[in-house]
Amino acid sequence: MNGVGVGGGVDHAQSEAHAPRRRARVVVVGGGVAGLVSARTLVRGGVDVVLLESGDELGGKLRPLTVAGITMDAGAESFATRGGTVAALATELGLADDIVTPSAAGAWLQPARGRAVPLPKAGLLGIPSVPLARDVIAVVGVAGAIRAQLDALLPGQIGAKERSLGALVRKRMGSAVLDLLVTPVATAIHARHPDDLDVDRVAPTLRDGVRERSSLAHAVLAQREAAPAGSAALGIAGGIHRIADALAAEVRDRAEVRLRSRVAAILDTSAETTADAAGGTPSSGAVRVELDDKTSLSAEYVVAATRLPDSVVPGSAPRVAPEATSITLATLVVDEPALDAAPRGTGVLVAAGAPGVTAKALTHATAKWQWLADSASGRHVVRLSYDGAPRDDEELRELARTDAERLLGVSIPLTSVVGFARVAWAGPADAVDSPPVASTPQRIIHTGERVAGTGLAAVIRHATSQSESLLKIIAGDAGLRWSER
């Protein structure tokens, strides 16, 4: 996972292709996807970039994980197709032929009461487009489905001003749909309760659709019909981490990359720069990045592509959102023929209060992705997610095994578990708005999950937009020619 900082090791190879008349140094802090996309965009625009990362490797949450000899993703293992953002980047990186669709079997839902059922298919973030469909009634009950159907009778303005996904669904379709269907689905995707999700971030144009069609269900249906043909989520054969690997390779080839150290402070030195210029002394930048090894870098701009504490950047905008609880992924490699039939499709989402289950969700990864099944050679990869960091490794492995038994409805003996791994990620904090690039007083540009929102597409789109805006500002500030890509 990317952190605040930089490293002692240096990888540096400078490309002179498309060089502008004068180089403009930008320091990018954070070597996750946001930082890699930012650095790539900037170097392709002819800017001299130093990328700083506190860990031992680049990629952040898109890193590989090897368990029992099987290489898979440590974090995200699919991406949303909406907007085509991730697919377009993968194509630019030469991965177009490796974009794959998941199994059509679909996921299941473990309700708070009763047995697991197939997840309703015709929905968005769990919001049904046909409230009286049988698969919806199976989850929310007849009374819950009838209440949801009343959405069609409500005026379009009801709920349309609500900013949270939970409030919108509650007002339009009632608590049963929200609690029993939307909450487990949205929480599994965004790791937050729908009441804490900005609807405009997770479902852009949905509120506009409600106003126009006077129905949340009809707005959901319109979004589904407008989506590209095929699955709403795609993957990369070999793992999503290959996107980060390709980004890192390109950035290493065209920028300076420093690993294994930390940023101690980022200081606005624009006043010093002005004074030096007035006295005839050349100045190398308006921002000074001080590292924990007592060295420093001078830059014209800093791109903060990871969370920067207030102690590093006093008074920096935007405000830093509070840290969220961590999310733990427990991965089991299981040699158990009872799983060959994929008894719960591609996995199970868990409603709050489901008895006897601690996990928030389970992904039967080898049932979901054929490339992984081929790599596993008959074994099964099962991933379970938990809030916080429960127990030590041995206890977590046993908890994951028993949860998997309950959720998949088959016996998984301890002897059949041939591999286990724990990965912990910081959960998404509340996203905060980033200021326009041109109005950033300290020449510090913010991007990454906390300002872009969750999801690979949102992070890539935001980092690209911020960096392209910065290129224009740099070109205007220094009289540079913005090189053609």
BAKOL-661430 format. One line per 8 residues: number of its first residue (from 1); their letters; for each residue z, y, x of C-alpha. Coordinates in nm, 3 decimals, decimal comma, padded with zeros to 5 digits. Each point is the difference from the previous one (the first is absolute). Layout:
<recs>
NUM = A = Z:Y:X; ... $
</recs>
This chain:
<recs>
1 = MNGVGVGG = 00,000:00,000:00,000; -00,085:00,337:00,136; 00,288:00,220:00,100; 00,073:00,349:00,119; -00,129:00,012:00,349; -00,195:-00,103:00,294; -00,003:-00,233:00,284; 00,030:-00,049:00,366 $
9 = GVDHAQSE = -00,323:-00,200:00,033; -00,326:00,195:-00,003; -00,343:-00,114:-00,111; -00,260:00,272:00,053; -00,377:00,002:-00,009; -00,172:00,330:-00,077; -00,340:00,007:-00,169; -00,218:00,303:00,072 $
17 = AHAPRRRA = -00,234:-00,069:-00,293; -00,033:00,296:-00,234; 00,232:00,211:00,221; 00,050:00,354:-00,133; -00,016:00,302:00,229; 00,380:00,001:00,033; 00,243:-00,285:-00,051; 00,287:00,056:-00,245 $
25 = RVVVVGGG = 00,300:-00,227:00,054; 00,168:-00,153:-00,304; 00,303:-00,226:00,027; 00,017:-00,271:-00,269; 00,350:-00,144:-00,046; 00,009:-00,352:-00,144; -00,230:-00,293:00,072; -00,015:-00,149:-00,348 $
33 = VAGLVSAR = -00,310:00,013:-00,218; 00,045:00,370:-00,082; 00,028:00,088:00,368; -00,294:-00,219:00,100; -00,225:00,143:-00,274; 00,104:00,354:00,095; -00,066:-00,057:00,369; -00,336:-00,165:-00,070 $
41 = TLVRGGVD = -00,112:00,283:-00,226; 00,102:00,263:00,253; -00,162:-00,161:00,305; -00,318:-00,056:-00,196; 00,009:00,374:-00,069; 00,011:00,075:00,372; 00,373:00,071:00,038; 00,213:-00,115:00,293 $
49 = VVLLESGD = 00,278:-00,218:-00,149; 00,320:-00,155:00,131; 00,144:-00,267:-00,231; 00,373:-00,066:00,031; 00,171:-00,314:-00,128; 00,363:-00,104:00,043; -00,058:-00,375:-00,023; -00,169:-00,255:00,222 $
57 = ELGGKLRP = -00,320:-00,020:-00,203; -00,222:00,191:-00,238; -00,067:-00,083:-00,365; 00,327:00,073:-00,177; 00,025:-00,208:-00,316; -00,345:-00,150:00,066; 00,099:-00,244:00,270; -00,067:-00,370:00,044 $
65 = LTVAGITM = 00,269:-00,265:-00,035; -00,022:-00,356:00,129; 00,212:-00,268:-00,167; -00,033:-00,370:00,084; -00,322:00,078:00,186; -00,158:00,180:-00,299; -00,093:00,367:00,048; 00,029:00,216:-00,310 $
73 = DAGAESFA = 00,101:00,353:-00,098; 00,354:00,116:00,065; -00,024:00,260:-00,277; -00,272:00,092:-00,247; -00,249:-00,282:-00,056; -00,238:00,170:-00,247; -00,130:00,343:-00,093; -00,089:00,174:-00,325 $
81 = TRGGTVAA = -00,370:00,046:-00,068; 00,044:00,327:-00,191; -00,209:00,273:00,162; -00,148:-00,234:00,258; 00,203:00,169:00,276; 00,118:-00,308:00,189; -00,325:-00,193:-00,040; -00,194:00,299:00,135 $
89 = LATELGLA = 00,223:00,019:00,309; -00,020:-00,376:00,053; -00,379:00,028:-00,015; 00,002:00,280:00,261; 00,212:-00,223:00,221; -00,247:-00,289:-00,023; 00,204:-00,213:-00,241; -00,225:00,020:-00,306 $
97 = DDIVTPSA = -00,101:-00,366:00,019; 00,367:-00,103:00,015; 00,110:00,167:-00,324; 00,112:-00,278:-00,235; 00,124:-00,036:-00,356; 00,324:-00,179:-00,093; 00,014:-00,305:-00,220; -00,085:00,067:-00,364 $
105 = AGAWLQPA = 00,302:-00,206:-00,108; 00,211:00,315:-00,029; 00,376:00,044:00,022; 00,282:-00,101:-00,231; 00,307:00,182:-00,124; 00,356:-00,128:-00,009; 00,155:00,188:-00,296; 00,368:00,084:-00,027 $
113 = RGRAVPLP = 00,022:-00,276:-00,260; -00,193:-00,321:-00,036; -00,262:-00,173:00,212; -00,260:00,154:00,228; -00,325:00,096:-00,173; -00,344:00,110:00,124; -00,010:00,375:00,057; -00,209:00,184:-00,261 $
121 = KAGLLGIP = -00,337:00,072:00,156; -00,135:00,301:-00,190; 00,239:00,262:00,130; 00,077:00,262:00,262; 00,332:-00,014:00,185; 00,115:-00,228:-00,280; -00,100:00,247:-00,276; -00,197:-00,206:-00,253 $
129 = SVPLARDV = -00,335:00,117:-00,129; 00,034:-00,236:-00,298; 00,368:00,006:-00,104; -00,038:-00,274:-00,264; -00,172:-00,244:00,238; 00,164:-00,343:00,013; 00,082:00,025:00,369; 00,177:00,333:-00,063 $
137 = IAVVGVAG = 00,198:-00,140:-00,295; 00,106:-00,293:00,220; 00,178:00,248:00,229; 00,131:00,278:-00,226; 00,033:-00,185:-00,330; -00,151:00,084:-00,338; 00,225:00,300:-00,064; -00,071:00,143:00,347 $
145 = AIRAQLDA = -00,374:-00,046:-00,046; 00,004:00,168:-00,345; 00,191:00,295:00,145; -00,257:00,026:00,280; -00,283:-00,007:-00,254; 00,146:00,315:-00,159; -00,139:00,179:00,306; -00,331:00,013:-00,184 $
153 = LLPGQIGA = 00,158:00,209:-00,279; 00,173:00,259:00,219; -00,153:00,340:00,076; -00,153:00,032:00,345; 00,258:00,251:00,118; 00,290:-00,245:-00,042; 00,107:-00,099:00,351; -00,295:00,170:00,165 $
161 = KERSLGAL = 00,224:00,255:00,169; 00,230:-00,263:00,149; -00,027:-00,020:00,379; 00,151:-00,345:00,047; -00,180:-00,320:-00,088; 00,311:-00,135:-00,170; 00,043:00,300:-00,229; -00,366:-00,009:-00,102 $
169 = VRKRMGSA = 00,008:-00,369:-00,089; 00,335:00,026:-00,175; -00,118:00,279:-00,230; -00,337:-00,154:-00,078; 00,076:-00,373:-00,017; 00,377:-00,041:-00,008; 00,269:-00,154:00,218; -00,103:-00,365:-00,037 $
177 = VLDLLVTP = -00,338:00,052:00,167; 00,159:00,220:00,265; 00,294:-00,230:00,082; -00,160:-00,341:-00,039; -00,355:00,063:00,120; -00,062:00,329:00,179; 00,320:00,003:00,206; -00,050:-00,337:00,177 $
185 = VATAIHAR = -00,368:00,069:00,062; 00,034:00,359:00,122; 00,308:-00,081:00,206; -00,179:-00,288:00,171; -00,292:00,227:00,091; 00,181:00,323:00,090; 00,354:-00,123:00,076; 00,148:00,255:-00,239 $
193 = HPDDLDVD = 00,105:00,006:-00,365; -00,262:00,162:-00,228; 00,247:00,281:-00,076; -00,022:00,093:00,369; -00,381:-00,016:00,024; -00,213:00,313:-00,037; -00,263:-00,109:-00,251; -00,262:00,232:00,151 $
201 = RVAPTLRD = 00,043:-00,169:00,338; -00,006:-00,362:-00,115; -00,248:00,040:-00,288; -00,206:00,317:00,041; -00,168:00,129:-00,318; 00,212:-00,228:-00,222; 00,177:00,291:-00,170; -00,333:00,175:-00,052 $
209 = GVRERSSL = -00,126:-00,319:-00,163; 00,294:-00,003:-00,239; -00,075:00,358:-00,107; -00,371:-00,067:-00,045; 00,031:-00,331:-00,185; 00,339:00,047:-00,170; 00,098:-00,345:00,123; 00,152:-00,138:00,318 $
217 = AHAVLAQR = -00,160:-00,338:-00,067; -00,345:00,156:-00,035; 00,056:00,204:00,319; 00,086:-00,321:00,186; -00,309:-00,172:-00,138; -00,218:00,294:00,107; 00,137:-00,015:00,354; -00,063:-00,373:00,018 $
225 = EAAPAGSA = -00,357:00,042:-00,125; -00,062:00,279:00,252; 00,129:-00,208:00,291; -00,252:-00,172:00,230; -00,109:-00,345:-00,107; 00,207:-00,284:00,139; 00,364:-00,030:00,093; 00,234:00,301:-00,012 $
233 = ALGIAGGI = 00,129:-00,112:00,340; -00,186:-00,132:00,303; 00,092:-00,137:00,339; -00,140:-00,054:00,347; -00,069:-00,351:00,129; 00,246:-00,046:00,284; 00,238:00,260:-00,140; 00,021:00,368:-00,092 $
241 = HRIADALA = 00,147:00,061:00,345; -00,356:-00,021:00,134; -00,058:00,350:-00,140; 00,284:00,135:00,214; -00,120:-00,203:00,299; -00,348:00,153:-00,026; 00,140:00,350:-00,046; 00,227:-00,043:00,300 $
249 = AEVRDRAE = -00,286:-00,124:00,218; -00,210:00,306:-00,084; 00,287:00,242:00,052; 00,097:-00,156:00,333; -00,359:00,043:00,115; -00,017:00,371:-00,084; 00,355:00,137:00,017; 00,317:-00,028:00,204 $
257 = VRLRSRVA = 00,251:-00,242:-00,150; 00,363:-00,009:00,111; 00,244:-00,271:-00,107; 00,373:-00,071:00,027; 00,176:00,336:-00,005; 00,118:00,254:-00,254; -00,053:00,360:-00,098; 00,319:00,197:00,051 $
265 = AILDTSAE = -00,120:00,333:-00,140; -00,310:00,185:-00,118; 00,022:00,373:00,065; -00,216:00,284:-00,125; -00,092:00,202:00,311; -00,258:00,224:-00,162; 00,212:00,308:00,081; 00,008:-00,102:00,365 $
273 = TTADAAGG = -00,374:-00,063:-00,012; -00,064:00,350:-00,134; 00,221:00,157:00,268; -00,172:-00,198:00,277; -00,341:00,100:-00,127; 00,100:00,367:-00,011; 00,118:-00,022:00,360; -00,312:-00,169:00,117 $
281 = TPSSGAVR = 00,163:-00,339:00,054; -00,203:-00,297:-00,130; 00,177:-00,211:-00,260; -00,076:-00,359:-00,093; 00,121:-00,011:-00,360; 00,215:00,129:-00,283; 00,219:-00,311:-00,038; 00,212:-00,180:00,258 $
289 = VELDDKTS = 00,081:-00,368:-00,056; 00,307:-00,102:00,199; 00,046:-00,369:00,071; 00,318:-00,193:00,053; -00,094:-00,063:00,363; 00,035:00,378:00,058; -00,376:00,056:00,029; -00,197:00,212:-00,244 $
297 = LSAEYVVA = -00,349:00,055:-00,136; -00,160:00,326:-00,104; -00,231:00,000:-00,299; -00,178:00,227:-00,239; 00,100:-00,221:-00,294; 00,216:-00,303:-00,071; -00,085:-00,258:-00,265; 00,321:-00,163:-00,121 $
305 = ATRLPDSV = -00,121:-00,337:-00,127; 00,349:-00,144:-00,026; 00,337:00,115:-00,125; 00,141:00,277:00,221; 00,373:00,070:-00,043; 00,113:00,359:-00,041; 00,164:-00,025:00,342; -00,345:-00,042:00,157 $
313 = VPGSAPRV = -00,172:00,277:-00,195; 00,260:00,247:-00,130; -00,126:00,176:-00,313; -00,330:-00,188:-00,006; -00,178:-00,024:-00,334; -00,015:-00,215:-00,200; 00,359:-00,105:-00,048; 00,080:-00,349:00,121 $
321 = APEATSIT = 00,063:-00,237:-00,287; 00,309:-00,221:00,020; -00,038:-00,338:00,161; -00,052:-00,280:-00,249; 00,156:-00,342:00,027; -00,182:-00,252:00,211; -00,224:-00,270:-00,135; 00,020:-00,348:00,151 $
329 = LATLVVDE = -00,291:-00,244:-00,009; 00,093:-00,365:00,046; -00,298:-00,218:00,092; 00,015:-00,377:-00,038; -00,258:-00,247:00,129; 00,039:-00,311:-00,215; -00,149:-00,347:00,030; 00,033:-00,102:-00,365 $
337 = PALDAAPR = -00,285:-00,167:-00,197; 00,158:00,111:-00,330; -00,125:00,352:00,078; -00,363:-00,111:00,032; -00,061:00,068:-00,368; 00,119:00,365:00,032; 00,243:-00,043:-00,292; 00,053:00,377:-00,039 $
345 = GTGVLVAA = -00,341:00,124:00,104; 00,009:00,258:00,279; 00,369:00,074:-00,043; 00,280:00,117:-00,227; 00,134:00,346:-00,079; 00,367:00,000:-00,098; 00,147:00,212:-00,279; 00,343:00,152:00,063 $
353 = GAPGVTAK = 00,275:-00,226:-00,123; -00,192:-00,327:00,032; 00,278:-00,260:00,028; 00,053:-00,186:00,326; -00,262:00,196:00,199; 00,068:00,261:00,266; -00,357:00,064:00,114; -00,197:00,289:-00,150 $
361 = ALTHATAK = -00,334:-00,177:00,033; -00,166:-00,307:00,148; -00,352:-00,027:00,138; -00,157:-00,344:00,041; -00,217:00,136:00,279; -00,202:-00,314:00,069; -00,081:-00,027:-00,372; -00,106:00,365:-00,002 $
369 = WQWLADSA = -00,219:00,009:00,313; -00,243:-00,275:00,092; -00,022:00,115:00,363; 00,375:-00,051:00,037; -00,012:-00,338:-00,169; -00,267:-00,106:00,248; 00,214:00,121:00,289; 00,311:-00,178:-00,134 $
377 = SGRHVVRL = -00,172:-00,341:00,001; 00,167:-00,138:-00,313; 00,332:00,177:00,039; 00,106:00,284:-00,232; 00,108:00,355:00,077; 00,247:00,150:-00,248; 00,132:00,357:00,036; 00,301:00,135:-00,188 $
385 = SYDGAPRD = 00,119:00,362:-00,004; 00,360:00,117:-00,022; 00,176:00,335:-00,024; 00,207:00,077:00,307; 00,057:-00,253:00,276; 00,183:-00,292:-00,160; 00,196:-00,241:00,221; -00,081:-00,141:00,341 $
393 = DEELRELA = -00,322:-00,188:00,073; 00,132:-00,345:-00,089; 00,147:00,121:-00,329; -00,314:00,200:-00,083; -00,220:-00,302:00,062; 00,210:-00,207:-00,240; 00,005:00,279:-00,258; -00,379:00,032:00,021 $
401 = RTDAERLL = -00,044:-00,377:-00,032; 00,217:-00,026:-00,312; -00,157:00,311:-00,155; -00,345:-00,147:00,067; 00,101:-00,324:-00,173; 00,114:00,184:-00,311; -00,297:00,236:-00,015; -00,268:-00,261:00,074 $
409 = GVSIPLTS = 00,159:-00,272:-00,213; -00,025:-00,271:00,267; 00,241:-00,165:00,243; -00,023:00,133:00,356; 00,227:-00,214:00,219; 00,150:00,160:00,308; -00,187:-00,253:00,214; -00,333:00,133:-00,132 $
417 = VVGFARVA = 00,064:00,351:00,141; -00,175:-00,007:00,338; 00,007:00,372:00,076; 00,195:00,313:-00,090; -00,009:00,370:00,092; 00,178:00,315:-00,110; -00,165:00,342:00,008; 00,182:00,317:-00,110 $
425 = WAGPADAV = -00,170:00,325:-00,098; 00,140:00,333:-00,104; -00,067:00,035:-00,370; -00,199:00,303:-00,118; 00,207:00,313:-00,039; -00,076:00,258:-00,266; -00,338:00,150:00,080; 00,008:00,372:00,060 $
433 = DSPPVAST = -00,283:00,248:-00,017; -00,157:00,108:00,328; -00,102:00,362:00,046; -00,366:00,092:00,050; -00,097:-00,035:00,365; -00,087:00,369:00,039; 00,341:00,112:-00,130; 00,211:-00,218:00,228 $
441 = PQRIIHTG = 00,197:00,264:00,190; 00,111:-00,218:00,288; -00,340:-00,161:00,046; 00,148:-00,336:-00,099; -00,217:-00,196:-00,242; 00,166:-00,276:-00,203; -00,161:-00,321:-00,116; 00,099:-00,361:-00,056 $
449 = ERVAGTGL = 00,162:-00,189:-00,284; 00,272:00,251:-00,081; -00,253:00,274:-00,084; -00,300:-00,212:-00,098; 00,181:-00,248:-00,222; 00,003:-00,378:00,037; -00,305:-00,217:00,045; -00,251:-00,032:00,281 $
457 = AAVIRHAT = -00,269:00,193:-00,186; 00,228:00,298:-00,064; 00,117:00,013:00,362; -00,353:-00,022:00,144; -00,138:00,256:-00,243; 00,278:00,251:00,071; -00,010:-00,041:00,379; -00,378:00,045:00,001 $
465 = SQSESLLK = 00,015:00,309:-00,221; 00,277:00,166:00,203; -00,178:-00,070:00,328; -00,337:00,126:-00,124; 00,168:00,320:-00,119; 00,167:00,035:00,338; -00,334:-00,038:00,177; -00,134:00,297:-00,195 $
473 = IIAGDAGL = 00,308:00,207:00,082; -00,026:-00,086:00,371; -00,369:00,086:00,004; 00,075:00,336:-00,159; 00,300:00,075:00,225; -00,176:-00,078:00,326; -00,360:00,081:-00,089; -00,095:-00,359:00,054 $
481 = RWSER = -00,302:-00,177:-00,136; 00,116:-00,275:-00,232; -00,199:-00,286:00,146; -00,202:-00,227:-00,220; 00,149:-00,348:-00,029 $
</recs>
